[in-house]
Amino acid sequence: MLNKIWQFIKQLIQQLFGTKLSPTPVQQKPLPPTLTDAEYEAKFMELLEGVNQGWSRGDVAGFLIAKSLKNAELAAWLRRFGARLLETESGGDVAAVDAIESLQELAQRLLLLSRISDGELGDVARGISRELLARFPLPVVEDDGRNGNVIEAVFIGDGLGIIADITDE
């Protein structure tokens, strides 16, 4: 209200004296800083950890809001991250068992995310997960002769974990 009164007084003075007072500068809202790839990766890994612990769709949405992340921006970063990851892994042979296990775990967490995340983020996560699992399939435990290859797994919450991962904890 005081602002309106002040504007009225300024206009009155301008009309009486025929002068123009300098307008008050309009403050612009600062643009949010763009995140680096390392910052996106840290936040995304935090998101995947939460998903692995059984987060729901609402938990994921709350996390994105709390971290000021937009679904589309994170999906665009994940697409670039996945392309670099798949490019690196296809360029040479990955002999380290630890590296293969890490990629398989990442693929499983991405698959979990794709199941509870709507839209572009879920689609990108699903695509990268499928590509990783196609290149580095989960270990085959046994062939029972009737049902084909069997992968030993246990259901945890909404996801699927490998027996070895559970017994190690």
Residue frames as qw, qx, qy, qz and C-alpha x, y, z in Angstrom:
[[0.000, 0.886, 0.463, 0.000, 0.00, 0.00, 0.00],
 [0.307, -0.790, 0.119, 0.517, 2.84, 2.37, 0.83],
 [0.443, -0.081, 0.609, 0.653, 4.36, 1.52, -2.51],
 [0.211, 0.662, 0.627, 0.353, 1.20, 2.66, -4.32],
 [0.170, -0.941, -0.199, 0.215, 1.16, 5.92, -2.35],
 [0.434, -0.551, 0.364, 0.613, 4.82, 6.52, -3.18],
 [0.391, 0.235, 0.668, 0.588, 4.17, 5.85, -6.89],
 [0.072, 0.848, 0.508, 0.132, 1.26, 8.32, -6.82],
 [0.286, -0.871, 0.023, 0.398, 3.40, 11.04, -5.18],
 [0.463, -0.270, 0.529, 0.658, 6.18, 10.49, -7.75],
 [0.300, 0.494, 0.663, 0.475, 3.72, 10.80, -10.63],
 [0.080, -0.929, -0.352, 0.083, 2.23, 13.96, -9.11],
 [0.369, -0.713, 0.232, 0.550, 5.69, 15.57, -8.80],
 [0.439, 0.022, 0.640, 0.630, 6.52, 14.59, -12.37],
 [0.183, 0.717, 0.598, 0.308, 3.32, 16.19, -13.65],
 [0.197, -0.934, -0.187, 0.234, 3.81, 19.38, -11.61],
 [0.294, -0.748, 0.362, 0.472, 7.43, 20.00, -12.52],
 [0.728, 0.637, -0.147, -0.205, 7.53, 18.25, -15.87],
 [0.060, 0.631, -0.773, 0.026, 10.53, 16.19, -14.83],
 [0.910, -0.016, -0.380, -0.164, 11.06, 12.53, -14.86],
 [0.510, -0.633, 0.557, -0.169, 12.45, 10.81, -11.82],
 [0.288, 0.383, -0.864, -0.151, 14.64, 7.85, -12.46],
 [0.856, -0.203, -0.262, -0.396, 12.63, 4.67, -12.22],
 [0.589, -0.534, 0.581, -0.173, 13.49, 2.30, -9.43],
 [0.281, 0.401, -0.834, -0.253, 15.55, -0.57, -10.76],
 [0.908, -0.088, -0.062, -0.406, 13.64, -3.80, -11.11],
 [0.340, -0.499, 0.795, -0.054, 15.38, -6.63, -9.34],
 [0.745, 0.247, -0.507, -0.357, 15.65, -9.69, -11.49],
 [0.891, -0.331, 0.271, -0.155, 15.43, -13.11, -9.98],
 [0.042, -0.622, 0.752, 0.215, 18.84, -14.78, -10.26],
 [0.828, 0.216, -0.423, -0.299, 18.91, -17.87, -12.43],
 [0.856, -0.424, 0.294, -0.035, 19.65, -21.08, -10.59],
 [0.041, -0.664, 0.696, 0.270, 23.20, -22.24, -11.22],
 [0.862, 0.267, -0.352, -0.247, 23.63, -25.09, -13.63],
 [0.795, -0.463, 0.392, -0.011, 25.02, -28.23, -12.08],
 [0.144, 0.597, -0.752, -0.238, 28.23, -29.84, -13.20],
 [0.765, 0.093, -0.589, -0.243, 28.28, -33.45, -14.32],
 [0.351, 0.120, -0.798, 0.475, 29.95, -34.40, -11.02],
 [0.304, -0.025, 0.452, -0.838, 27.16, -32.70, -9.05],
 [0.756, 0.082, -0.239, -0.604, 24.49, -34.43, -11.14],
 [0.654, 0.150, -0.741, 0.032, 26.26, -37.75, -10.64],
 [0.096, 0.107, -0.744, 0.653, 26.48, -37.31, -6.85],
 [0.510, 0.050, 0.279, -0.813, 22.79, -36.43, -6.59],
 [0.765, 0.163, -0.425, -0.456, 21.80, -39.23, -8.95],
 [0.495, 0.139, -0.827, 0.225, 23.77, -41.82, -6.99],
 [0.170, -0.026, 0.618, -0.767, 22.06, -40.56, -3.83],
 [0.679, 0.125, -0.046, -0.722, 18.73, -41.03, -5.61],
 [0.717, 0.179, -0.648, -0.184, 19.65, -44.57, -6.69],
 [0.198, 0.132, -0.829, 0.506, 20.69, -45.42, -3.13],
 [0.427, 0.050, 0.412, -0.803, 17.29, -44.30, -1.89],
 [0.759, 0.191, -0.309, -0.541, 15.52, -46.28, -4.59],
 [0.548, 0.205, -0.805, 0.098, 17.56, -49.33, -3.63],
 [0.002, 0.036, -0.753, 0.656, 16.41, -48.86, -0.02],
 [0.025, 0.477, 0.878, -0.019, 12.77, -49.02, -1.12],
 [0.108, 0.310, 0.100, -0.939, 11.74, -45.45, -1.87],
 [0.421, 0.590, 0.682, -0.096, 8.30, -44.95, -3.35],
 [0.363, 0.601, 0.400, 0.589, 7.30, -42.75, -6.26],
 [0.227, -0.943, -0.178, -0.167, 6.50, -39.96, -3.78],
 [0.664, -0.603, 0.161, 0.412, 9.91, -40.28, -2.13],
 [0.594, 0.153, 0.389, 0.687, 11.59, -39.88, -5.52],
 [0.112, 0.794, 0.345, 0.487, 9.46, -36.83, -6.36],
 [0.455, -0.886, -0.072, 0.053, 10.23, -35.33, -2.94],
 [0.708, -0.331, 0.245, 0.574, 13.94, -35.92, -3.42],
 [0.451, 0.427, 0.387, 0.682, 13.89, -34.19, -6.80],
 [0.123, -0.902, -0.248, -0.332, 12.05, -31.20, -5.32],
 [0.616, -0.753, 0.026, 0.228, 14.34, -31.01, -2.29],
 [0.638, -0.250, 0.355, 0.636, 17.45, -31.08, -4.49],
 [0.272, 0.742, -0.040, -0.611, 15.94, -28.58, -6.99],
 [0.205, -0.176, 0.830, 0.487, 16.22, -31.11, -9.80],
 [0.657, 0.350, -0.010, -0.668, 13.83, -31.19, -12.71],
 [0.842, 0.085, 0.530, -0.049, 12.87, -34.55, -14.11],
 [0.716, 0.692, 0.070, 0.064, 13.71, -33.52, -17.69],
 [0.109, 0.869, -0.469, 0.114, 17.11, -32.02, -16.77],
 [0.553, -0.439, 0.702, -0.093, 18.10, -35.11, -14.81],
 [0.854, 0.309, 0.418, -0.026, 16.92, -37.33, -17.67],
 [0.536, 0.824, -0.171, 0.069, 19.02, -35.31, -20.15],
 [0.146, -0.737, 0.648, -0.124, 22.08, -35.68, -17.91],
 [0.741, -0.158, 0.643, -0.116, 21.39, -39.42, -17.44],
 [0.816, 0.560, 0.144, -0.024, 21.19, -39.85, -21.20],
 [0.330, 0.828, -0.430, 0.145, 24.66, -38.26, -21.57],
 [0.427, -0.555, 0.681, -0.213, 26.01, -40.26, -18.61],
 [0.861, 0.095, 0.483, -0.125, 24.66, -43.51, -20.05],
 [0.718, 0.690, -0.080, 0.035, 26.10, -42.78, -23.49],
 [0.099, 0.781, -0.587, 0.190, 29.55, -42.10, -22.01],
 [0.619, -0.353, 0.662, -0.232, 29.32, -45.20, -19.81],
 [0.884, 0.285, 0.363, -0.075, 28.28, -47.49, -22.66],
 [0.550, 0.795, -0.247, 0.070, 30.85, -45.95, -24.99],
 [0.148, -0.708, 0.663, -0.194, 33.63, -46.52, -22.46],
 [0.700, -0.187, 0.661, -0.194, 32.58, -50.08, -21.72],
 [0.863, 0.442, 0.240, -0.052, 32.21, -51.08, -25.36],
 [0.323, 0.868, -0.377, -0.011, 35.56, -49.54, -26.30],
 [0.183, 0.504, -0.824, 0.182, 37.64, -52.07, -24.43],
 [0.702, -0.240, -0.660, -0.116, 37.15, -55.39, -22.76],
 [0.433, -0.639, 0.317, -0.552, 36.22, -55.14, -19.12],
 [0.635, 0.136, -0.750, 0.124, 38.11, -57.92, -17.44],
 [0.012, -0.203, 0.667, -0.717, 37.71, -56.85, -13.83],
 [0.288, -0.425, -0.857, -0.036, 35.01, -58.81, -12.04],
 [0.138, -0.501, -0.461, 0.720, 34.45, -55.86, -9.72],
 [0.129, 0.235, -0.258, -0.928, 33.75, -53.59, -12.69],
 [0.327, -0.191, -0.783, -0.493, 31.22, -56.03, -14.14],
 [0.294, -0.482, -0.775, 0.284, 29.52, -56.45, -10.76],
 [0.050, -0.419, -0.217, 0.880, 29.35, -52.67, -10.35],
 [0.240, 0.086, -0.476, -0.842, 27.76, -52.29, -13.78],
 [0.350, -0.319, -0.855, -0.211, 25.25, -55.04, -13.01],
 [0.217, -0.504, -0.619, 0.562, 24.34, -53.37, -9.71],
 [0.071, 0.313, -0.071, -0.945, 23.96, -50.01, -11.46],
 [0.295, -0.089, -0.704, -0.640, 21.73, -51.66, -14.07],
 [0.314, -0.437, -0.837, 0.100, 19.55, -53.20, -11.36],
 [0.122, -0.503, -0.401, 0.756, 19.16, -49.87, -9.56],
 [0.157, 0.185, -0.342, -0.908, 18.34, -48.12, -12.82],
 [0.317, -0.255, -0.830, -0.382, 15.69, -50.76, -13.46],
 [0.239, -0.518, -0.702, 0.426, 14.22, -50.15, -10.00],
 [0.004, -0.403, -0.068, 0.913, 14.15, -46.41, -10.71],
 [0.213, 0.008, -0.607, -0.766, 12.42, -47.01, -14.04],
 [0.279, -0.396, -0.871, -0.082, 9.67, -48.94, -12.27],
 [0.227, -0.679, -0.556, 0.422, 8.79, -46.11, -9.89],
 [0.099, -0.490, 0.089, 0.862, 9.65, -43.03, -11.95],
 [0.536, 0.690, 0.475, -0.103, 7.27, -41.66, -14.54],
 [0.304, 0.926, -0.054, -0.218, 8.13, -39.93, -17.73],
 [0.576, 0.727, -0.361, 0.095, 11.41, -39.36, -19.43],
 [0.200, -0.651, 0.685, -0.259, 13.62, -40.17, -16.43],
 [0.775, -0.092, 0.583, -0.228, 12.09, -43.63, -16.08],
 [0.838, 0.539, 0.058, -0.071, 12.34, -44.29, -19.81],
 [0.342, 0.777, -0.504, 0.158, 16.02, -43.29, -19.97],
 [0.419, -0.498, 0.708, -0.275, 16.85, -45.35, -16.86],
 [0.877, 0.131, 0.419, -0.195, 15.10, -48.39, -18.34],
 [0.730, 0.667, -0.150, 0.003, 16.96, -48.08, -21.64],
 [0.128, 0.726, -0.637, 0.227, 20.39, -47.80, -20.02],
 [0.626, -0.317, 0.644, -0.306, 19.58, -50.66, -17.66],
 [0.910, 0.304, 0.240, -0.144, 18.57, -52.96, -20.50],
 [0.579, 0.734, -0.341, 0.102, 21.67, -52.08, -22.49],
 [0.140, -0.647, 0.694, -0.284, 23.98, -52.74, -19.52],
 [0.735, -0.136, 0.606, -0.271, 22.29, -56.06, -18.71],
 [0.864, 0.494, 0.026, -0.094, 22.50, -57.10, -22.37],
 [0.446, 0.721, -0.487, 0.211, 26.25, -56.41, -22.43],
 [0.100, 0.354, -0.804, 0.468, 26.95, -57.70, -18.93],
 [0.700, -0.341, -0.453, -0.433, 24.27, -60.28, -18.06],
 [0.591, -0.569, 0.410, -0.398, 23.68, -61.38, -14.51],
 [0.003, 0.392, -0.920, -0.013, 25.54, -64.58, -13.58],
 [0.806, -0.053, -0.414, -0.420, 23.88, -67.85, -14.45],
 [0.475, -0.495, 0.633, -0.359, 23.76, -70.08, -11.40],
 [0.426, -0.060, 0.903, 0.000, 22.44, -73.35, -12.75],
 [0.509, 0.152, -0.499, -0.684, 20.59, -75.04, -15.57],
 [0.564, -0.093, 0.698, -0.432, 17.94, -77.43, -14.23],
 [0.164, 0.005, 0.917, 0.364, 17.21, -78.95, -17.66],
 [0.132, 0.610, 0.781, 0.031, 13.51, -78.05, -17.64],
 [0.013, 0.925, 0.315, -0.212, 13.19, -74.33, -17.07],
 [0.518, 0.726, -0.072, 0.447, 16.44, -73.22, -18.66],
 [0.432, 0.257, -0.422, 0.755, 18.93, -71.01, -16.91],
 [0.476, -0.773, -0.420, -0.005, 18.08, -69.98, -13.37],
 [0.236, 0.536, -0.307, 0.750, 19.39, -66.83, -11.72],
 [0.493, -0.437, -0.656, 0.369, 19.50, -67.04, -7.97],
 [0.000, 0.408, -0.019, 0.913, 17.76, -63.94, -6.60],
 [0.196, -0.478, -0.738, 0.434, 15.70, -62.70, -3.67],
 [0.026, -0.749, -0.368, -0.551, 12.95, -60.08, -3.68],
 [0.351, -0.304, -0.413, 0.783, 13.69, -57.12, -1.45],
 [0.163, 0.513, 0.206, -0.817, 10.97, -54.50, -1.13],
 [0.632, 0.651, 0.129, -0.400, 9.97, -53.51, -4.65],
 [0.339, 0.737, -0.539, -0.227, 13.22, -54.64, -6.22],
 [0.989, 0.090, -0.109, 0.045, 15.29, -57.61, -7.07],
 [0.171, -0.818, 0.548, -0.034, 18.63, -58.29, -5.42],
 [0.708, 0.327, -0.625, 0.025, 21.21, -60.98, -6.05],
 [0.863, -0.450, -0.227, 0.034, 21.73, -63.53, -3.26],
 [0.707, 0.089, -0.226, 0.664, 25.44, -62.74, -3.09],
 [0.037, 0.549, -0.066, 0.832, 24.65, -59.09, -2.36],
 [0.643, -0.603, -0.100, -0.461, 22.39, -59.98, 0.55],
 [0.914, -0.290, -0.204, 0.196, 24.65, -62.56, 2.15],
 [0.555, 0.325, -0.215, 0.735, 27.61, -60.14, 2.01],
 [0.179, -0.646, 0.066, -0.739, 25.80, -57.61, 4.20]]
